[in-house]
Amino acid sequence: MSTRAEIDAYLVEGARLIRWAEECASRMNEAGACEGHRLMAATTLKAMLHIQFRMTVYGDRLAAEVAPAPAPPPVPENRRWWPILSRRRGYRPIHL
């Protein structure tokens, strides 16, 4: 399992690689590359964006799991009435 810091580092590197791939695809389109090359570049870019999205979701889920859950308020203890009877003088418990 990866830590949050590692996920953040992967996200930064992924964003850099995606920008670089977008620039390459743009240059290919401007240079008049054939349809097959443009299709491969678009498919690769789409896969990179999907992986970046999945890593972002995983990082968010990891952060949510690490966050401590709020503690429930303390429940008041129910008082019992029979200890009051045991403090009276002359009290004898009934044995069945």
C-alpha positions in Angstrom: 0.0 0.0 0.0 1.4 3.4 -0.9 1.5 6.4 1.3 -0.2 9.7 0.6 3.2 11.4 -0.1 4.1 8.7 -2.7 0.7 9.2 -4.4 1.2 12.9 -4.5 4.6 12.5 -6.1 3.1 10.1 -8.7 0.4 12.7 -9.5 2.9 15.5 -10.0 5.0 13.3 -12.3 1.9 12.1 -14.1 0.7 15.7 -14.7 4.2 16.6 -16.2 4.1 13.6 -18.5 0.5 14.4 -19.6 1.5 17.9 -20.5 4.5 16.6 -22.5 2.3 14.0 -24.3 -0.3 16.8 -25.1 2.5 18.9 -26.6 3.8 16.0 -28.7 0.3 15.2 -30.0 -0.3 18.8 -30.9 3.0 19.0 -32.8 2.1 15.8 -34.6 -1.2 17.3 -35.7 0.5 20.5 -36.8 3.1 18.6 -38.8 0.5 16.6 -40.6 1.2 13.1 -39.2 -0.7 10.2 -40.7 -4.0 9.2 -39.1 -2.5 6.0 -37.5 0.1 8.0 -35.6 -2.4 10.6 -34.5 -4.8 7.8 -33.3 -2.0 6.1 -31.3 -1.1 9.5 -29.7 -4.7 10.2 -28.8 -5.2 6.6 -27.4 -2.0 6.9 -25.4 -3.0 10.3 -24.0 -6.5 9.0 -23.1 -4.9 6.1 -21.2 -2.6 8.5 -19.4 -5.5 10.7 -18.4 -7.4 7.6 -17.2 -4.5 6.5 -15.0 -4.1 10.0 -13.6 -7.8 10.1 -12.7 -7.6 6.7 -11.0 -4.6 7.7 -9.0 -6.4 10.9 -7.9 -9.4 8.9 -6.8 -7.2 6.5 -4.9 -5.3 9.3 -3.2 -8.6 10.9 -2.2 -9.9 7.6 -0.8 -6.6 7.1 1.1 -6.9 10.5 2.6 -10.5 9.8 3.7 -9.5 6.5 5.3 -6.7 8.1 7.2 -8.9 10.9 8.6 -10.0 10.0 12.1 -13.7 9.4 12.5 -15.4 11.8 15.0 -15.9 10.2 18.4 -19.5 9.7 19.5 -20.6 11.7 22.5 -20.4 9.8 25.8 -23.5 7.9 26.7 -24.7 8.6 30.2 -24.7 5.6 32.4 -28.2 4.4 33.4 -28.7 4.6 37.1 -30.1 1.6 38.9 -32.6 2.0 41.7 -31.7 -1.1 43.8 -28.4 0.2 45.3 -30.5 2.8 47.0 -32.4 0.1 48.8 -29.3 -1.7 49.9 -28.1 1.5 51.8 -31.2 1.6 54.0 -31.0 0.2 57.5 -32.5 -3.1 58.1 -32.5 -4.0 54.4 -32.3 -7.7 53.8 -32.2 -9.1 50.3 -34.9 -11.5 49.3 -33.6 -15.0 48.5 -35.7 -17.0 46.2 
